[in-house]
Amino acid sequence: MKMQIKKMLALLVTAACFQLSVHAAPKHDNRYTPPFTYWLQTTWENTYMDDYTYIEYKSFRVLYSTSLPYNVTISYNLVYQDTNGGDSNDEYITTGLQGTSSTYLGYYQTYYQDLNQNYLATLDLILNYVQ
């Protein structure tokens, strides 16, 4: 009888540990699908314009279908291109905090055109993953 109780207790502890591991925040895994949906919100913020110059500013935010059940890792790229060949594509990592329904990624100049200098520059934000 004591042996059966010990086995039952060991089984109960194992089951409890398994249940806890299911609810823990996942490690970075490209196969993982979070228990919520997310999307990138782009908001036009401002425009400057004169006879020769046009500039746009936008802000970016990740929205979640529900409050985050745990802290998440957010990966995104800022892709910059200009007519002088100053192109870049840099990855950034930030954290979305448990309990929040969105994460602010920043305010950026996303378009710049100067007709006097025959110059054009664009910046775009690409959301890679949230997990």
N, C-alpha and C positions, 0 to 999 in steps of 0.2 A: 504494500500500500504506500509506504514512504517513497519507494522508487517511482511509482506512478505519479505521485504528487510532484516529485522533482522533475520528471520528464514533462509534465503538464506546465510547470512553472517555467522551465527552459523554453518550451514551445511558445508560451505566452510572451516571454521576453523577446524572443526572436521575431514574433509577429509584430510586437510593438515597435521594435527597431526598424523593421521593414516599413511600417506605416509612416514613421517619422521621416525616413529617407525619401519617401515619395513626396512629402510636402516641403522638403528643403529646397532652397534655390538651386537650380541646375548649374553645372559647370558649362563652360563654352563648348557647345556641341552643335555642329551644323545640322544634325538630324533632329534636334530638339524643337518642338513646337510649343510655344508658351500657351498657358490656359486663358489667354485673352487675345484679342486682335489689336493691331496697332497700325497707324498710318501717319504719314508726314503731312503736316499742315503748313502751307506757304501763305504768308500774308503780305500783300503789298503795303508798304509803310509810307513811302515818300517818293517824290520825283522832283528833280531839278532840271530846268530847261531854260536855255537862252538861245540866241540865234545860231550858235555853233556847237553847243554842248547839250547832251541829254544824259541824265544819270537816274537810275532806279535803285531803290533800297527795299529789301524784303526781310522779314523775320521768319524763322523756321522753328517748328515745335513738333514733337512726337505726341500724338494723342492715343489714349488707350480706351478700349471698350468698357473697362471696369477699373476700379482702383487697383494699383499693383499689389499683388499678394506678397511680394518680396522685392528687394532691390534688384534691378536689372542692369545689364551692360548694354550700352547703345553704341553701335559702330556706324559711322557715316564718313563719306568722303566729300571734300571740297575740291571741285574741279574748276580750275582757272585757265582761261585761254585769252591771249591777246594777240594783236597783229604784229607785235615785236618779237614773237616767239618765246614769251615768258610763261609758257604753259606749265601747270603743275597739277598733280592729283594726289592729295595728301589725306591719309586716314586719321580720324580722330575718334577717341573713345571717351565716353562720359557715362555717368550713372543716373538711372532713373530710380527715385526713392520709393520705398514701400509706402503704400497708402495714397500716392498721388495719382492723378488722372491724366497728367501731361508732363512733359519735360521740355524746357526751353533750350534750343540749340544755338540761338544767336541772331543778331541783326547784322546784315551784310549789304555791301554795295554789290548788286548783282549784274548791273549793266552800266557801261560807261562808253560814250561815243563822243569824240571830239573831231568835228569836221575840219577845223583849222589844221590839225596835226595828222589828219587821216588815220585816226587811231580808234580801235574798238577793243574793249575788254569785257568778258563775261565771266560770271562765277555761278556755279550751280552746286546745290547740296544734294547728294545721293545717299539715301538711307540704306545701309547694308543689312543690319539685323538688330533685333532686340531680343535678349535672352537673359 
